[in-house]
Amino acid sequence: MAAKKKSDKTACLPAGELRALNVDDLRSKLADQRRELMDARLKHAVAQLEKTSDLKVMRKQVARIETILNEKEQRA
């Protein structure tokens, strides 16, 4: 069975690595991920996105970062 290969854009960090980042780094990662998601949505709209499953991965990554960011902000 061949291992799945993730593209560079959708390379998502595990939650453990995200939790190790500070709030400022998480905010910058969130902004970058949202920008990539917006670009992917535009490509999807004009039928240039090859892997539409990337949209789901990106949305989940945005939600993961937002959740960890909210946890850190509530803790502080």
Steps between C-alpha positions, in 0.01 A plus 500: 500500500648831397533775758287805444692805396388838627556805290709782642205737526285266703778375723331531835678498830380257764314650794795429731733715292240776476457500878874557538478828306433831671193716433672729247628206296155342505343822375747521211444131413125560509528797264719299261266202507194719438678663204582157354139390550370808322738440209391138479134601499563741213684230305212262566251757372680528167564124479878520544525309827612144438440354846173627638558300817761762592215738582379271777850458640558875500167573672581249771846650547349848541257366758779317683713815522202711612415248773854494639523878479174539695621254762823692548323837518251376759777351709693828511 
